[in-house]
Amino acid sequence: MTSKNSTRGNGDLRVGVIGAGVMGSNHARVLAQLPGVKLAGVVDPLAESRSRITGFVDCPTFATVDELLAAGVDAVTIAAPTHLHRDVSLACIAYGAHVLVEKPIATTGAEGREIIDAARKKGVTLMVGHVERFNPAVATIKEAIQGEEILSVAITRVGPFPPRMSNVGVVIDLAVHDIDLIRWFTGSDIVEVQPQLTSAVAEREDIALLQFRTESGVLAHINTNWLTPFKARTATIATRNKYIQGDLLTRQVTECFGFQRDGSYSMRHLPVGHDEPLRAELMAFINAIKTGSTPAITGEAGVASLEIAIKCLETRPKPVAAPQLHVASK
Ligand SMILES: NC(=O)c1ccc[n+]([C@@H]2O[C@H](COP(=O)([O-])OP(=O)(O)OC[C@H]3O[C@@H](n4cnc5c(N)ncnc54)[C@H](O)[C@@H]3O)[C@@H](O)[C@H]2O)c1
């Protein structure tokens, strides 16, 4: 592996993208337009992925990570398949690059901690791409619950089966977003998990109903699946004084408050911003590098959410035979 030899040129931060699939293509599109950033190149072993990238951004492409590093980078975003996150992150950190690694940080907590240790020793910024934190509707909800006593959190993230086959189920692919949100909304660790999972169509779990209790006593629930014909993402939070409902897709957030003894209450729509979440996430990463501040989503937060997701898989009750699920009683 070559050592870091970045060319800052006009002062822009040279950022490379590793993995040019669905997510990496979006990283490249956004980074190419970000002020203060030069898209240093995109890596993908597949020639067709590389040529798709050059169809919409003007940047060099490489078949290997070594070639990108040899061209010189200050930072990378890693959107390669999750099982490669550890090796690719360690290689980039050893070179001296700041790293944003897509969620989940790695395949195990131990691998995630290796990445964290390496980044700390090398003194580079490490951030995890839990992009939902940058959804403006999520930011509005977070602001609305400031100072409130949170009682419960319920999140729904459902949709059709993804077009490309994945080697993970809904818990690692989808619920990990919401585990992160629950930890972030409540500012508390999850200490109890009660998962119900089943594999109705896919080899791995494609329906998950997950219940949690946080250290602070909040009850939380995630409903996720790949069997809903349309996408839906909602978050509902009950606090002692408010009931907040957010649609994370349409970005409408409503707050009920002023509860009266006669059952009446007031309701209002809360203002929600328009930022593209990925753009806000990548700007936060660049800002953390430039200021040396703690990134919005640390490696530790990424590992904590991953480990809760893994715990849901490990403590799952015996799977229910799928066909029985479809038999409705008269
Ligand atoms: N934050 C989010 O909302 C979100 C959404 C989707 C995916 N992701 C994460 O992003 C990562 C990629 O997911 P995806 O859906 O884009 O997958 P994908 O299969 O569409 O893309 C992965 C790409 O990585 C390439 N690749 C394989 N080996 C490589 C290597 N050694 N070096 C560089 N590239 C390599 C593949 O050829 C492929 O083009 C996963 O970790 C996934 O969990 C995050």
The ligand as an SDF file (V2000), in Angstrom:
LIG
                    3D

 44 48  0  0  0  0  0  0  0  0999 V2000
  -27.2380    4.7770    4.1270 N   0  0  0  0  0  0  0  0  0  0  0  0
  -28.1530    4.1730    3.3950 C   0  0  0  0  0  0  0  0  0  0  0  0
  -29.3250    4.5290    3.3910 O   0  0  0  0  0  0  0  0  0  0  0  0
  -27.7380    3.0160    2.5390 C   0  0  0  0  0  0  0  0  0  0  0  0
  -28.5720    2.6080    1.4920 C   0  0  0  0  0  0  0  0  0  0  0  0
  -28.1400    1.5580    0.6720 C   0  0  0  0  0  0  0  0  0  0  0  0
  -26.9310    0.9350    0.9500 C   0  0  0  0  0  0  0  0  0  0  0  0
  -26.1610    1.3420    2.0010 N   0  0  0  0  0  0  0  0  0  0  0  0
  -24.8940    0.6670    2.3060 C   0  0  0  0  0  0  0  0  0  0  0  0
  -23.9830    0.9730    1.2530 O   0  0  0  0  0  0  0  0  0  0  0  0
  -23.1610   -0.1660    0.9750 C   0  0  0  0  0  0  0  0  0  0  0  0
  -23.3170   -0.5240   -0.5070 C   0  0  0  0  0  0  0  0  0  0  0  0
  -24.6690   -0.8150   -0.7550 O   0  0  0  0  0  0  0  0  0  0  0  0
  -25.3010   -0.6840   -2.2330 P   0  0  0  0  0  0  0  0  0  0  0  0
  -26.7480   -0.8670   -2.0570 O   0  0  0  0  0  0  0  0  0  0  0  0
  -24.7930    0.5500   -2.8880 O   0  0  0  0  0  0  0  0  0  0  0  0
  -24.6620   -1.9830   -2.9170 O   0  0  0  0  0  0  0  0  0  0  0  0
  -24.4300   -2.2610   -4.4540 P   0  0  0  0  0  0  0  0  0  0  0  0
  -24.3160   -3.7240   -4.5940 O   0  0  0  0  0  0  0  0  0  0  0  0
  -25.4070   -1.5180   -5.2910 O   0  0  0  0  0  0  0  0  0  0  0  0
  -22.9860   -1.5940   -4.7220 O   0  0  0  0  0  0  0  0  0  0  0  0
  -21.7790   -2.0880   -4.2150 C   0  0  0  0  0  0  0  0  0  0  0  0
  -20.7010   -1.8110   -5.2440 C   0  0  0  0  0  0  0  0  0  0  0  0
  -19.4260   -2.1060   -4.6570 O   0  0  0  0  0  0  0  0  0  0  0  0
  -18.6170   -2.6960   -5.6860 C   0  0  0  0  0  0  0  0  0  0  0  0
  -17.4860   -3.4040   -5.1040 N   0  0  0  0  0  0  0  0  0  0  0  0
  -17.3660   -4.7320   -4.8430 C   0  0  0  0  0  0  0  0  0  0  0  0
  -16.1260   -4.9820   -4.3630 N   0  0  0  0  0  0  0  0  0  0  0  0
  -15.4790   -3.7940   -4.3080 C   0  0  0  0  0  0  0  0  0  0  0  0
  -14.1780   -3.4090   -3.8990 C   0  0  0  0  0  0  0  0  0  0  0  0
  -13.2960   -4.3100   -3.4440 N   0  0  0  0  0  0  0  0  0  0  0  0
  -13.8330   -2.1100   -3.9880 N   0  0  0  0  0  0  0  0  0  0  0  0
  -14.7100   -1.2140   -4.4510 C   0  0  0  0  0  0  0  0  0  0  0  0
  -15.9620   -1.5010   -4.8390 N   0  0  0  0  0  0  0  0  0  0  0  0
  -16.3490   -2.7880   -4.7540 C   0  0  0  0  0  0  0  0  0  0  0  0
  -19.5900   -3.5740   -6.4600 C   0  0  0  0  0  0  0  0  0  0  0  0
  -19.0680   -3.8950   -7.7490 O   0  0  0  0  0  0  0  0  0  0  0  0
  -20.8210   -2.6830   -6.5200 C   0  0  0  0  0  0  0  0  0  0  0  0
  -20.8190   -1.8560   -7.6670 O   0  0  0  0  0  0  0  0  0  0  0  0
  -23.6180   -1.2710    1.9360 C   0  0  0  0  0  0  0  0  0  0  0  0
  -22.7800   -1.2670    3.0560 O   0  0  0  0  0  0  0  0  0  0  0  0
  -25.0340   -0.8480    2.3350 C   0  0  0  0  0  0  0  0  0  0  0  0
  -25.3890   -1.2930    3.6070 O   0  0  0  0  0  0  0  0  0  0  0  0
  -26.5360    2.3730    2.7710 C   0  0  0  0  0  0  0  0  0  0  0  0
  1  2  1  0
  2  3  2  0
  2  4  1  0
  4  5  1  0
  4 44  2  0
  5  6  2  0
  6  7  1  0
  7  8  2  0
  8  9  1  0
  8 44  1  0
  9 10  1  0
  9 42  1  0
 10 11  1  0
 11 12  1  0
 11 40  1  0
 12 13  1  0
 13 14  1  0
 14 15  2  0
 14 16  1  0
 14 17  1  0
 17 18  1  0
 18 19  2  0
 18 20  1  0
 18 21  1  0
 21 22  1  0
 22 23  1  0
 23 24  1  0
 23 38  1  0
 24 25  1  0
 25 26  1  0
 25 36  1  0
 26 27  1  0
 26 35  1  0
 27 28  2  0
 28 29  1  0
 29 30  1  0
 29 35  2  0
 30 31  1  0
 30 32  2  0
 32 33  1  0
 33 34  2  0
 34 35  1  0
 36 37  1  0
 36 38  1  0
 38 39  1  0
 40 41  1  0
 40 42  1  0
 42 43  1  0
M  CHG  2   8   1  16  -1
M  END
$$$$
